[in-house]
């Protein structure tokens, strides 16, 4: 056989192999229920699993002409999560397909009992990708969150996903943590996991009806609720908005944000973060851990409510000094909350010690939780103001106030 014929034969064989391999598990789209979000709750020794499934005809319908909701939810219980998911076939006319999952959310009670078993299922199922977010429902069940219809986004799962993503990137008020990222921290030494939290504001019951999205002020909304703090696989508490931002400052997650500092003569100056970096360092002296955080921030001036002279370098430096104090204050709030309230090293200071002094870390590792609580943590911030916008003088300075 000539070389050309052999090449053609090889190509045909390869194509045939691809066709045979690619079709054996094919499923028709009209046989699948596309799940966008999964909720996990506990009831005694049973798992309760809720999935939010898209109703394709309603998503493409203009202005909800049919009157039906764009999504529906299915719920089932079982001794294991795997059983609960399979039992949904008793109710759903289609196989629940979860490859497009936006997030998996745990009810607060389920998260406090531990999510290790759920992590096993979520990472073992070959139908699931591992880049979806993990969340905790603050003060409520996962089912209640998935029942709420939302304005702006027809599919509520998309609203939650985008809100978490936007809040992390443009404010540092929460954290967008994927399954992969959570597991990576969970199995490591010297760092504990965190995930974003959401809560239902308003009436759970009213949020289940289409009327919730037909009014200027919905009766129920899904809001971001700061950060959920874990120790191993169990929820131990929550960080508020300021502490959540402080956490993100320490770990270097804040790229864009808005904050303010007080003017020396009264009023405020709004500052926009345009970039930031953070470095964590750990060392051990005489058996005691010493921890350092070095934060560098670049900011622009967004609004001036006083008669500062922005042409004067001393006034700019005073703003930078006050901004540095503000950054350090937020970071220390988060560190103190972890040390005094939760004893959970969510920052990765243990990892920093491990990198710098593996031998010292081996002696600290076993009792790191206690050592972390009493460790000295120094925070240093450096702020540089780059731009003042399209005008230099404030309106008050122009008026001579």
N, C-alpha and C positions, 0 to 999 in steps of 0.2 A: 504493500500500500504506500502511495506517495506521501510525502510530508504534508501536503495540503489537505489530502483526504483524511489523514490522521487527525489534523487540527480540527477539521469540520466535525469528525466523529466525536472527538473529545468535547467540543462545544455543545453538540447535541446531547451527549450523555450528561453533561453538567446541567443543562437546561431542564432535562427530564428529571434529574435528581431534585432540583429546586422546586419544580412543579409538584412532584410527589410529596416532598417534605413540607411544602407550604400549605397544603390543602387538607391534611388529615384531620386537623382540629378546627376547621373553618366553621364560623357561626354566622348565620344571617342576622343583619342588624335588627330586623323585626322580631327576632327571638330573644333579644337582650333588653334588660332594663338598666340603663346607664346610671350608675350610682356616682354622685358627685361629693358626698360626704357620708361619713360613718360616725355614729354615736355609740359610746359604750358606757353602760351603767351597771350597777350591782343591785340585786334584790335578794338579800340573804346569801345563799350559796349559789345563786343563779346569776349568769350574765344576761343582761338585756341589751340587745343590739338593735339600733335603729339606723336605717339608711335613707338618704334623701335621693330620690330617683327622678330623673327628668321625664316629663311628658312631652315628647318631641313635637307633636302637633300644636301644643299650647305655646311653646317657646317661639315658634315661627309665626304665630297668630298675631295680627296687629291689634294693639290696644285691648287684648284679652276679649276678643269678640265672642268667644264661645262661653265665657263666664266661668271656665274651669281654671284651677290653679296651674301654674307652669311646672310644678313639681308635686310629687306625692311622697309619702313616707311609708315604709314597711318596718314592722317591728317583730322580733321573735326572741324567745328566751331559751337558755340551755345551760347545762353544767359546764360546757366549754363554749368558747366563741365560735369555733368551727361548727359545732352542732347548731348553734343559734342561727348562723348565716344560712345553713342548709335548710333549716325549718321555715325559712321565708318562702320556700316554694309552696307551702300550704296556702299562702295568701297571694303571692305575686304570680301573674300569668306568664311572666318572663323570667329567665335566669338573671339574677343580679350580677352585673358586670362592673368590676371596680377598678379597672385599669386607668380610669380618668379621675380618680379620687383627688379632690382638692385638699381635704384635711380629714383627720380622725380626731374626734373630740371626746374627752372623758368627763363624765359628771364628777363634781367635786368629791362626793363620797367614794366613788369608785377609785379616783386618783389617790385618795388618802389610804385606801386599803392596799394599793399597789398595782402597777400597770405592767409588771414583768411578764405575766402570762400573755397579755395582749401584744406585747412587743414580739413575742415568739410567733404568734399567728401572723402579725402584720409583716414581719420580715421573711417568714417561711413561704407564704402563699405566692406561687409563681405568677399569679395574675396581677398582683399589685406591684406598681413601681414603688420606690422608696424615697421619692422626692416630695411627697405630700407633707403638709404641716401637721404637727401634733399640737393640740390645744386642750385647755381645761375650762369647763363651764363653772364660773365662780358663783357659788351660792345656789346652784340649781342643777338639774340633770342635763345630760347631753340631749336627751329626747326633746326637752323643752326648747332648746336652742334650735334644733333642726325643724321644729314645727313653725317657726316664725317666718312669715312672708315679708320681704324687704322691698322698699322703693329703690329706684335707680337701676338695680340689677334684678332681672326676672328670676334668675336662679340664685336663691339665697346663699348657697355655698360659694358662688363667685364673689358675692358681696363680702362675706367674711374673709375669704382668702385675700382679696385685694385690699381690704381695710388693714389687715395685719401687715401685709407687705408695705403699704404706703406709710403706716404709722412707724414702722421700724426705720425705713429709709429717710423719712422726712421729719422725724421728731425724737426717735429713740425712746418712745413711750412703751414699747413692747418688744418682742423678739420673734422673728419668723424662723422657727426651728423645725427642720425636716426630720423624718423618721431616721434617716441615715445619721444626721448630726446628733440626735438624741442618743442613739445607740453607741456612737463613737465615744461620747462623754460618759455614758452609763458604764461601759466596760473598762474605762481608763482609771488610773490611779491619780489622785490629787486634784480632782475636779468633780463637781456635782452638776446635774442637769437643771435647766430652766426651760419653760415653754411659755408661750403667750396665753393669756386668759381672755375670755369674753363673758359678758353677762347680758341678761335680758332686762331692759329698762321698760317699765310699763306693764301692761296686762298680758300675761302669757296666753290667756284664752282668746282675747281679741286679736292677737297677732296671728292667729291661725286662719283668719278669714281674709278674703280678697279686699274687703273694705279697708284693711290695714294699709294698703298701698294706693288707695283712691282718695286720700286726704292729705292736706298740707302737713299736718302733724299726726303721724301714725300713732296708734294707741300702744304699739310695742316696737322697740328697736333692739338690734343686737349691737352692743358697744364693746370696744376693747376695754379690758379690765386689768391692765398692768401685767406683771409677770408672776407665774406660778413657780414656787421654789420647791425643789425636790431634794431629798436625801436618799440616795440610791434610787429605787423605783417608786418611792412614796412621796406624795405631796405633803409638805410640812407647813406651808404658809404662802403669803402673798406679799409682793412689793407694791407700794402705792406708786402714783405717777412719778413723783420726784425720785424715789428710790429706784424705780425702773430705769429712768434716764441715767441716774448715777451708775447703775450696773452697766449700761451700754457704753457709758463714757470709759469706765475702767477696762472693759474688754475690747474697746475700739470699734464698736458697732455704729457710733453716731457719725454720719457723714454730713447730713444736712439737718438743721434744727433752727428754732427761733427761741431766743431768751431775752432777758432784759437786765439792766443794771441801773442803780439809782445815780442820778446826776449829783455832783457835790453840792449844788445849790437848790436841790429839789427837782422833782420831775424824773422821768425815766428816759433811757436810751434803749431802743430795741436793736438787738444784734442778731444777725443771721450767720449760722455756722455754714461755711462752704467746704471745709475739710477738717479732719482730725485724725490723729494717730495716738496709739497708746502702747506703752511697753511695760510689761510686768517683770520685776526682778525679785529673786528670792535668794537668801543666803542664811547660813546658820552660824551664830556666834555663841560660843560657850553653851551649846545645846539649845539655844533659843532662836526661833526663826525671826528673821528681819525681812520685811516685805516692802517693796517700793513700787509706786505707780508713777510713771512719767507721761503726762498727757500734753500734746501739742495741738493747738486749735488755730485755724485761720477763720476770721470773721469779717463780715461787711456790716456797715451801719445801715439799718433799715428805717429808723424813725428817731427823731430827736425832739424831746419835749422840754428842753431847757436852752439857755443861751450859751452853750458851749462854743468855743472858737475852734473849729475843726482844722483850721490852718496852723494852729499852734501845737507843736509836738508834745508839749507838756500836758495839754488837755487830752490828746490821743493816748499818751502813756498812762494817764490816770484812768481812762476808760479801760485800757488793757489790764491794768492792775486790779480793778474791780471785777472785770470779767474772769480773771484768773482765780480770784477768791470765790466767785460763784461756781466755777467748775470744780474747784477743790471741795467746796461745801457739798455739792451734789454727790460727788464720788465718795466722800466720807460718810454721808448718810447711808448709802448703799452698803458700804463696808461694815458700818456699825450695826445695821440691821442684821446682816449675816452673822456677825460675831456674837452679838448680845442676845438676839432673838431666836435664830434658827441654827446656829452652829454648822452652817453648810457652806463649804467653799465653792461657790458657783463661779468664781472668777478664774480659778486655775492657778492659785498661788502655789499649791502643792506641786503642780507640774513644773512651775518655774524653779522651785528648789530642786526637784528631781533633775532638771536639765543642768543646773549649775553645780550641784554637789550630790551625785547619786549615792555616795556612801552615807552622808548625813540623812538623806531622804529615807534610806532603809531603816534607820533607827527611829525616824519620826512617823513613818507611814502608818504603823499600827494604831497610834493614838493621835493621828492628825486632826481629827475633829476637835479634841480638847486643846491641842497645841494651837490650832487656828484661832480659837476663841480668845486666847490671850496674846496672840502675836502682835507685835508692833507693826503698823502699816503707815508708811509715809507717802503722802500724795503731793505731787508737784505739777502744777499746770503752767504752761507758757502760751499766752494768747497774742496773736498778731492781727491787728486790724488792717485790712488791705484797701478797702474802698469805702467811700462815704456816699455813694449814689450820684445822681445827676446834679445835685446842688451841694454846696459846702456849708453855708450858714443855715441855721435853723430859722423857722419863721419868727420865733421869739427874738432871736438875735437881730434879724433884719428890722424888726419893729423897735429895737432898742430896749427891750425889757430887761 
